[in-house]
Amino acid sequence: MRWTRVVVASGLMVTMTGLAPVAHAAGATPGMWTETSYGSVFKDSGRSADARDDIRLDTAKNDYEAAQIVLRGPAAFTVSGVDFTALTGPSDAIPASELSYNPVGYEYLNHNSVFGGNQPVYPTTRTAPGDFPDRLLNQPSIDVPANQTQSLWVRVHVPATAKGGVYTGRVTVRTTNGNLSVPIRVNARNVVIPPANQSEFTNVIWTNFLGLTSYDPGAGDTVKLFYGHDRYSPEWWQLIDNWADTMKRYRQNNLQLPLINLLTDGGSKVDAAGNYSFDFSRFDQVVQRFLDKGVVNRLEGFTGAGPQNKEHNSQWPRYLVEVTPKQTGRQVPDYVWWDTPEADNWYKRFYPALRQHLSDKGWSSMFWMHVGDEPGAGGDPGWFGVANKLRQYWPDVKIGDAVVNDLAPRVAQAEDIVIPNLHTYTYNPAPFDAERAKGKPLWFYNCNIPVGNHLNRFIDQPEWSQRQTMWLAYGRGATGYLHWAYNNWQYAMNDQDMKGDGYIVRPDKPHNTVETSPRYESLRDGMEDWEVLNQLGKTNPGLAHDLATSVVQRSDKYSPDVNYMQRIRAIALDAAAGLPVVAKDLARAATASSGDAAKAIDRNSSTGWQPGSGTGTNWVQVDLGRQAQVDGVRLRWGSTYADKYRVLISYNGTKWAEIGPGTGDGGDDFIGLNAKTRYIRVEATSSSGGATPYQLLDFEVAGHLLLQQNIAGGKPYDRTEPSSRFPDATKTEATDGVLGDDWSDGKSFGYELANVGDSVRPTANIDLGWAQAVGTVRVHAYEEDLGGEVYADPVAFAFADQHQYFAQSRTGTLFHWWWTPQDGWHRNDWGGSVKYPV
């Protein structure tokens, strides 16, 4: 029987002060506000709950970071251009030339991403059909209809030579209905991100610019089809140069080389007797072009074998091997069965010739090679057979193939670069981690899977999904990322089940270049974050790992709170730059079960809190003085440490809620919380020294004090009895300050229905204790949206005087409701906020 889980509440907050009503532009002048680069701005979007009137960016050096200037007016207007001032700091300046912008364009989706017709992606930013923001237009101006929202993607690149510090300036948006000025502030930390061609992280995106990526005889030459250029013409080379420049800006440091195509273009051929002659002239010309431009540090040999598909393989899944075509000028390779004399003839001639040529050019250390993509059950004799032949003639070759299925652990043992699909890794990480422990690089792989709640890069997923994939990569020790496809433009969007899987950039024929996308920006932002964590990890690996995992634990378990993501990122930037890990420590007073608790918060490394014994339950807690948003707790241990502990929070110091268990390994621990509380307790049960007491040198709390106090915090309530799997026995889980994560974590209550189509109308009644002025009511669903859950939709709220406020949501996932007396009900979707009038 299939069960449908209905999740009703995991957090309730009622605040005492109201929010100011949204100001609307008067006359024909467009209204203006700013949003982060983490969100999607649609044509009908209004100000989100996190909107600002200025741009504030946290960066490293040699780092790109963006925000969005959003315009909407009662009359039609044209954005004619955007001007930037230089950004000035205390002793340095960032030239205006380092600031750039693109109008955001849209892609129409006829349906949301769904794999196989029945496996959807969630959360999605909006329910299709409709226009989704996914283009960064290369044109400087754009016409905006009346009462339509238009976003401008504005980015800053901080030069590697800039001095660390805070820089300020202004952005002027010129429109036909008046100019608008936006202040910009950049806090550039003194940590330098290395150029991509010097990076330890490899970014692999399969492309169709230089030749075919796979057996696809009907695809044709992508460049010829979409730009009209003949291969190796001056216009073709200019396009390749423009593409290389784009790759460099977006940290795409792997060059995919379709070997059969490039060698055939150079004049490689085979005679009737099966004698091959290889001409590497075009291969060398292309490789040298990218190396001279400082783009790449890895060369990918894209040729090999595979079962291909049932249409073109009469003995599927028997492997076929790609070989130089007999027909002169043919781009599609010829194919021979992997275990035939013809294949043996190819192995013994091609592999030694390629190996020797790479050695002669000095490129051997950069080169890695495929056997066959996604080896699957039934085709394993072919994959392992070809791999053995390859190693016979090229013993030191580096082999890497993406894997997705039950064969993946065996392939991982046989290859030199381990490349599991994200869901393959998430469901069974042990075999891939074991290979990583042997010294093999671990890379993650995404394509039209994974779906569900996994991180990926589809158009209708949140923009931050790509960025957070790189945080997951660092937290799990991955040093690379591979995905398909960069520009498979022959695959029309309406025909794609997984929207955007076919490409991440678009052709821009008028400018002879490519048009990028917010998803491409998000990927680069994530890799830059990886570099910051990687630099921090060289001096404090425990802290770097904990910061990464405080945001993303698995590909299907992460926080979608973009403010929390950005605050943790700021902590990582500070730490990597040698600044205090917790810039504003909220800890004020401390108590403990035994020992001098004050020593834990005095930041004196020669002292520290030490209980009377290292056994039993010992605790130390801090009082923040009043309610605070707590992003995390940093614990710095002495020579002995608590190897088992848990973190608890409380609004009143009496009723405690567990955030989660901790396993200490000494040094710095950072426990991400994303909770609202006043008191924080660390309860330890085991010492690394056995009975020897452990020493806690520092107990710091990252976050900020709340101006609006949650008057529902810690209050009990009555509610309809929930499912036995979500018991909420204390009747405080919705008001304890802990936001629930996945549905099974037991931190929220909910209801289960036996059949699809069943419904339940639960109620929850909370007593605030006495009459109080209510300014805002907020209701949170789960932080993590897993499959099968249906959130309370619609939602109704009533106060004791029977004045009822009701909101009917649109179709889609409920994430967060809030109400203010001045402005009625709002719902926060993944892509922005929508107002529902009272």
Buried (B, 14 or more C-beta within 10 A) or exposed (E): EEEBBBBBBBBBBBBBEBBEEBEEBEEBBBBBBBBBBBBBBBBBBBBBBBBBEBBBBBBBBBBBBBBBBBBBBBBBBEBEEBBBBBBBBEEBBBEBEBBBBBBBBBBEBEBBBBBEEEBBBBBBBBBBEBBBBBBBBBEEBBEBEEEBBBBBBBBBBBBEEBBBBEBEBBBEBBBBBBEBEBBBBBBBBBBBBBBBBEBEBBBBBBBBBBBBBBBBEEBBBBBEEBBEBEBEEEEBBEBBBBBBEBBBBBBBBBBBBBBBBBBBBBEBBBEEEEEBEBBBEBBBBBBEBBBEBBBBBBBBBBBBBBBBEEEEBEEBBBBBBBBBBEEEEBBBBBBBBBBEEBBBBBBBBBBEBBBEBBEEBEBBEBBBBBBBBBBBEEBBEBBBBBBEBBBEBBEEBBBBBBBBEEBBBBBBBBBBBBBBBBBBBBEBBEBBBBBBEEEBBBBBBBBBBBBBBBBBBBBBBBBBBBBBBBBBBBBBBBBBBBBBBBBBBBBEBEEBBBBBBBBBBBBBEEEBBBBBBBBBBBBBBBBBBBBBBBBBBEEBBBBBBBBBBBBBBBBBBBBBBBBBBBBBBBBBBBBBBEBEBBEEBBBEEBBBBBBBBBBBBBBEEEBBBBBEBBBBEBBBBBBBEEBBBBBBBBBBBBEBBBBBBBBBBBBEEEBBBBBBEBEBBBBBBBBBBBBBBBBBBBBBBBBBBEEBBBBBBBBBBBBEBBEBBBBBBBBEBEBEEBBEEBEBEEBBBBBBBBBBBBBEBBBBBBBBBEEEEEEBEBEBEBEBEEEEEBBBBBBBBBBBBBEBBBBBBEBEBEEEEEEEBEBEBEEBBBBBBBBBBEBBBBBBBBBBBBBBEE
